[in-house]
Amino acid sequence: MFRIGDLVAHPMHGAGVIDAIVREKVAGSTEEYYVFKMPVGGLLLKIPVSNSGTIGLRAIITPEEAEALIASMPALKVESSANWNKRYQENLHRLKSGDLREVARVVKGLMTRDTRRGLSTGERKMLQTAKRILISEIVLTEQADYEIVEARVDCAMTQEAAV
């Protein structure tokens, strides 16, 4: 169970803080909810405490893990289907996993595809979402500015892996 002030990551929204824990009556039953607030974008969600594990709410990564992730980005392998629908579903599955390395693979794959062929509107939106998820967690864990982290991620994603 998380406490007020804990930094957590939501698989589809990115990183934020547990702002409060409230009890509310919904559909006749009383339940506890985490009030999840995102510093980036100001999103506010209420997440049922009993369902938070199923949703994939987790503690954010450490600064060391964030640095290791950024360092590994040039070497990330991305494979994607030529079929738009299949590629979209694979990327959506990676995002929902809550695994930041998988989110980074989505970002790298879509950025690579964008430079080679361009992206559809749906994939462009997915790229923005994936970048927000990835960058928001690094911003919180390293207590850095969004723009600085975004520039570091963009640079790491476009570098070639050292051989």
Number of C-alpha atoms within 10 A of each C-alpha: 8 16 12 13 12 16 22 23 28 22 22 19 19 24 30 26 23 23 19 15 18 14 12 13 9 8 6 7 7 10 13 15 20 23 19 26 20 22 14 17 9 10 11 15 15 16 19 18 20 13 11 16 11 8 17 16 20 18 16 22 20 14 16 10 13 20 13 11 19 19 16 15 23 18 14 18 10 14 10 15 10 8 8 14 10 12 18 18 11 14 24 16 14 20 26 16 16 21 14 24 18 20 27 26 21 27 28 25 20 25 19 16 14 15 9 9 8 13 18 11 9 10 19 15 12 20 22 13 18 29 20 22 25 28 27 25 28 29 21 24 19 15 11 12 13 17 11 12 20 18 12 14 23 17 13 19 24 13 11 11 14 6 4
